[in-house]
Amino acid sequence: MHHSRRRFFNGLMGLSLTTLAPYELFSKTENAKNQEVKILPKGLRTGDTIGLIAPGYTFPAKVLEETKQTLTAMGFIPYYTERLNKRHGYFSNTDAERAKDLNHMFNNTQVDAVLCVRGGYGCTRIMSLIDYEAIQKNPKALIGFSDVTALLNGIYKMTGLVTFHGPVGSTLNDVYSQKSLSEILTSHRNLKSIHNTVLLPEYIGNPEYERYTITKGKAEGILCGGSLTLINALIGTSHEIDFTDTIVFIEDVEEAPYRIDRMLTQLIEGPTFKKAAGIVFGVFAGCNKSTNPNSFTLKEVLIDRIKPLGIPAVYGMSFGHVAQNFTFPIGIRATFNTEEMVIRLMEKAVV
């Protein structure tokens, strides 16, 4: 998966932390989703501590600095360990150390939520090293997107903890993204609506940012999804998503139309995708171009693959690899009307 559309910002952070002993990893968990167990993390408040992790790619020092500055401006206290970015090839650290960092954040009672500094490949490599039992005992919000899709959906499936598909640290310096994140994670109201941003002038006329209905209708279901590439990467694993009666959110970046076609076809041919209640596509930035002069457009691929399913579906919601990225909770029941292009949460996402 390409990452050229990921934005990076300037920043700085320095905290001295002690090294913790390795955790005994929890290897035998039942599927909490099948048990109908749902765990809500606590809502965020001004002054809360946000633990920063990098479960995939390494990142430039300026990204950490900007993340710290942004979180501080939002009223939070950034925190990270010495494991955060030791650079192991293209990863931020070894698989074992990245998993230890995630486990540490959930076990640390001083940490109120966990934010991924950036996405980038690597999350699927640590799924078997996660202490799922500790997460169940110490529920807190986990936030990110892109490769973090694997963690968000996998942890929800294994523990029942509601997770949050939203900005990473490197993309949080945006007013709309901050407002959406704050509204979802600090509001204790039972009902909440998620609206599209106003389309920026530079995107008007760009087919990748077009907003349209694929199949009209209304849907109600549990929210799930994220990056199409990572949704497919979970197929055949113990973390594979069950799409039955869900509203599926899907986005991707820098993938040719034929690759989008191939991944959607794989989902459609699977056992549960056709049982989804609704499908919400974000912006597929950089996915309408191809070196093949006979290529279908992105829109043609989506309509060809999705419309025959008869499932209410739209394209162009403000999430994914775009500057303005709203937050949605994975595991919460919601309703969706294709004519409005508004998601309404039927349950609270935090306590």
VOLOTOR-197992 format. One record per residue (C-alpha): x, y, z. Coordinates in Angstrom, 1 decimal, padded with zeros to 4 digits. Layout:
N
xx:yy:zz
X:Y:Z
...
//
This chain:
351
xx:yy:zz
000.0:000.0:000.0
001.4:003.4:-000.9
001.6:006.3:001.5
002.5:009.3:-000.6
-000.8:011.1:000.3
-000.1:010.9:004.0
000.7:014.4:005.4
003.5:015.0:007.8
003.9:018.0:010.1
006.7:019.6:012.3
007.1:019.0:016.0
009.1:017.9:019.1
008.8:015.9:022.2
011.0:014.6:024.9
010.0:012.4:027.8
012.2:010.0:029.8
010.5:006.7:030.7
011.5:003.5:032.3
011.8:000.3:030.4
009.1:-002.2:031.4
009.4:-006.0:031.6
007.8:-008.0:028.8
004.2:-008.9:029.3
002.9:-012.4:029.3
000.8:-012.2:026.2
-002.8:-013.3:026.1
-003.1:-015.9:023.4
-006.4:-017.5:024.1
-009.4:-015.1:023.7
-012.9:-015.8:022.4
-014.6:-013.7:019.8
-016.2:-011.0:022.0
-018.4:-009.9:019.1
-020.0:-013.3:018.9
-020.6:-013.1:022.6
-022.4:-009.8:022.1
-020.0:-008.1:024.5
-019.4:-004.4:024.0
-016.9:-002.4:026.1
-017.0:001.4:025.9
-013.9:003.4:026.7
-014.1:006.4:029.0
-014.6:009.8:027.3
-011.8:012.3:027.1
-011.5:015.4:029.2
-009.2:018.4:029.1
-006.0:017.5:030.8
-006.1:013.8:030.0
-003.0:012.0:028.9
-002.8:010.6:025.4
-000.3:007.8:024.9
001.4:007.8:021.5
002.4:004.6:019.7
003.8:003.8:016.2
002.5:000.3:015.5
003.8:000.3:011.9
006.2:002.5:009.9
008.9:004.7:011.3
008.5:008.5:010.9
010.5:011.7:010.8
011.2:013.5:014.1
009.2:016.5:013.0
006.0:014.4:013.0
006.3:013.7:016.7
007.0:017.3:017.4
003.9:018.5:015.5
001.7:015.8:017.1
002.8:016.9:020.6
002.1:020.6:019.8
-001.3:019.7:018.4
-002.4:017.6:021.3
-001.1:020.2:023.8
-003.1:022.9:022.0
-006.2:020.7:022.2
-005.8:020.5:026.0
-004.2:017.0:026.3
-000.9:015.8:027.7
001.2:013.7:025.2
003.1:010.7:026.5
005.3:008.2:024.8
008.0:005.7:025.7
011.6:005.2:024.5
010.4:002.4:022.3
008.4:004.8:020.1
010.8:005.2:017.2
013.9:003.1:017.3
013.7:002.5:013.5
013.9:-001.2:012.5
014.1:-001.2:008.7
010.9:000.5:007.6
009.2:-000.1:011.0
009.4:002.2:014.0
010.8:-000.7:016.0
010.8:-004.5:016.1
007.4:-006.4:016.2
008.0:-007.3:019.8
008.8:-003.8:020.9
005.9:-002.2:019.0
003.5:-004.7:020.6
005.1:-004.0:024.0
004.4:-000.3:023.5
000.7:-000.9:022.7
000.3:-003.3:025.7
002.1:-000.8:028.0
-000.3:002.0:027.0
-003.3:-000.1:027.9
-001.8:-001.4:031.2
-000.6:002.1:032.3
-003.4:003.6:034.5
-002.0:007.1:033.8
-002.8:006.9:030.1
-006.4:007.9:029.2
-006.4:007.1:025.4
-004.0:005.8:022.8
-003.3:007.7:019.5
-001.2:006.3:016.7
001.4:008.8:015.5
001.1:007.5:011.9
-000.1:004.6:009.9
002.1:002.6:007.6
002.5:-001.1:007.2
003.2:-003.2:010.3
000.1:-003.6:012.3
-000.9:-007.0:011.1
002.5:-008.3:012.2
001.8:-007.6:015.9
-001.8:-008.9:016.1
-000.7:-012.1:017.7
001.4:-010.3:020.3
-001.3:-008.0:021.7
-002.4:-008.6:025.3
-006.1:-008.7:024.6
-007.0:-009.6:028.2
-005.3:-006.4:029.4
-007.3:-004.4:026.9
-010.5:-005.8:028.2
-009.5:-005.0:031.8
-008.3:-001.5:031.0
-010.5:-000.1:028.2
-009.5:003.1:026.7
-009.9:004.8:023.3
-007.6:003.6:020.5
-007.5:006.1:017.6
-006.0:005.9:014.1
-006.6:004.9:010.4
-004.9:003.4:007.4
-002.9:000.4:008.5
-004.3:000.9:012.0
-007.5:-000.5:010.5
-006.2:-003.9:011.5
-005.8:-003.0:015.1
-009.2:-001.2:015.3
-011.3:-004.0:013.9
-009.2:-006.8:015.3
-009.2:-005.5:018.9
-013.0:-004.9:018.7
-013.5:-008.4:017.5
-011.3:-010.0:020.1
-012.3:-007.9:023.1
-015.5:-006.0:022.4
-013.8:-002.7:023.0
-015.2:000.1:020.8
-012.3:001.7:018.8
-012.1:004.9:016.8
-011.2:005.3:013.1
-009.9:008.8:013.0
-006.8:011.0:012.4
-003.3:009.8:013.4
-000.9:012.3:014.9
000.6:013.2:011.5
-002.8:014.3:010.2
-004.4:015.8:013.3
-003.4:019.4:012.6
-006.8:020.2:010.9
-009.7:022.0:012.4
-012.4:019.7:011.0
-010.5:016.5:012.1
-010.0:017.9:015.6
-013.6:018.9:016.0
-014.9:015.6:014.8
-012.5:013.7:017.1
-013.4:015.8:020.1
-017.2:015.5:019.5
-017.1:011.7:019.3
-014.7:011.2:022.2
-015.8:013.8:024.7
-019.6:013.7:024.2
-021.6:011.5:026.5
-024.9:012.0:024.7
-026.6:008.9:023.3
-027.2:010.3:019.9
-024.6:012.0:017.6
-024.5:012.8:013.9
-021.5:012.7:011.6
-021.6:015.1:008.7
-019.4:015.6:005.7
-017.1:018.6:005.6
-017.7:021.4:003.1
-015.7:020.4:000.0
-012.7:022.6:-000.4
-012.6:024.6:-003.7
-009.4:022.8:-004.9
-011.3:019.5:-004.9
-014.3:020.6:-006.8
-014.3:018.8:-010.2
-011.9:016.2:-009.0
-013.6:012.8:-009.6
-011.9:011.3:-006.5
-013.7:013.8:-004.3
-017.1:013.6:-006.1
-020.0:012.7:-003.8
-022.7:010.4:-005.2
-025.1:007.7:-004.4
-024.4:004.2:-005.7
-027.6:002.6:-004.4
-030.4:004.5:-002.7
-031.7:003.4:000.6
-031.5:003.5:004.4
-029.4:001.2:006.6
-028.9:000.4:010.3
-026.1:-001.6:011.6
-022.8:-001.8:013.6
-020.0:000.4:012.2
-016.9:-001.3:011.0
-014.2:-000.9:008.3
-011.4:001.4:007.3
-008.7:000.9:004.7
-009.7:-001.5:001.9
-006.2:-002.9:001.7
-006.2:-003.8:005.4
-009.7:-005.1:005.4
-008.6:-007.6:002.8
-005.4:-008.3:004.7
-007.5:-009.6:007.6
-009.2:-012.2:005.4
-008.3:-015.7:006.4
-007.1:-014.6:009.9
-008.7:-014.8:013.3
-009.3:-011.1:013.0
-011.3:-011.2:009.7
-014.3:-008.9:009.8
-017.8:-010.3:009.9
-019.8:-007.9:007.8
-023.3:-009.3:008.7
-025.7:-006.4:009.5
-022.9:-003.8:009.5
-022.5:-000.4:007.9
-019.1:-000.8:006.3
-016.7:002.2:005.9
-014.2:001.8:003.1
-011.4:004.0:001.8
-007.9:003.7:000.3
-005.1:005.7:-001.3
-002.9:005.4:-004.4
-004.3:002.2:-005.7
-005.1:001.8:-009.4
-008.8:001.1:-010.3
-008.1:-002.6:-011.2
-006.6:-003.1:-007.7
-009.7:-001.6:-006.1
-011.8:-003.9:-008.4
-009.8:-006.9:-007.3
-010.1:-006.2:-003.6
-013.8:-005.5:-003.8
-014.3:-008.7:-005.8
-012.5:-010.6:-003.1
-014.8:-009.2:-000.4
-017.9:-009.8:-002.5
-016.9:-013.4:-003.0
-016.4:-013.9:000.7
-019.1:-015.3:003.1
-020.5:-012.1:004.8
-019.8:-008.9:002.7
-023.1:-009.4:000.8
-024.9:-009.4:004.1
-023.8:-005.9:005.0
-026.6:-003.4:005.8
-024.9:-000.4:004.2
-021.6:000.6:002.5
-020.0:004.1:003.0
-017.0:004.9:000.8
-014.7:007.7:001.8
-012.3:009.5:-000.6
-010.1:007.2:-002.6
-007.3:009.7:-003.1
-005.0:008.9:-006.0
-007.2:005.9:-007.1
-008.6:007.2:-010.3
-005.4:007.1:-012.3
-004.0:004.2:-014.3
-001.2:003.6:-016.8
-003.6:001.4:-018.8
-005.4:003.6:-021.4
-008.4:001.1:-021.4
-008.8:001.3:-017.6
-012.2:001.8:-016.0
-012.6:004.9:-013.9
-012.8:004.5:-010.1
-016.5:005.4:-010.2
-017.2:002.8:-012.9
-015.4:000.1:-010.8
-017.4:001.0:-007.7
-020.8:001.1:-009.4
-020.0:-002.2:-011.3
-019.0:-004.1:-008.2
-021.3:-002.6:-005.6
-024.6:-001.7:-007.3
-025.6:-005.3:-008.1
-025.5:-006.1:-004.4
-028.6:-003.9:-003.8
-027.0:-002.6:-000.6
-027.5:001.1:000.2
-024.2:002.7:-000.7
-022.6:006.1:-001.3
-019.2:007.5:-002.2
-017.3:010.6:-001.0
-017.6:010.8:002.8
-014.9:012.8:004.6
-012.6:010.1:006.0
-009.4:008.3:005.1
-006.3:009.6:003.5
-007.6:013.2:003.2
-006.8:016.4:005.0
-010.3:016.5:006.6
-010.9:013.2:008.3
-013.9:012.6:010.6
-013.9:010.0:013.4
-016.3:007.1:013.6
-016.6:004.5:016.4
-016.1:000.9:015.4
-018.6:-001.3:017.2
-021.4:001.2:017.7
-024.8:000.9:016.1
-025.8:003.6:013.7
-028.2:004.5:010.9
-027.5:005.9:007.5
-029.6:007.5:004.7
-028.0:007.7:001.3
-029.9:010.9:000.4
-028.6:012.7:003.4
-025.1:011.2:003.6
-025.2:011.6:007.4
-024.4:008.9:009.9
-026.4:009.0:013.1
-025.1:007.0:016.1
-027.8:005.1:018.0
-025.6:004.5:021.0
-023.1:006.4:023.0
-019.5:005.6:022.1
-017.8:006.5:025.4
-018.7:006.5:029.1
//
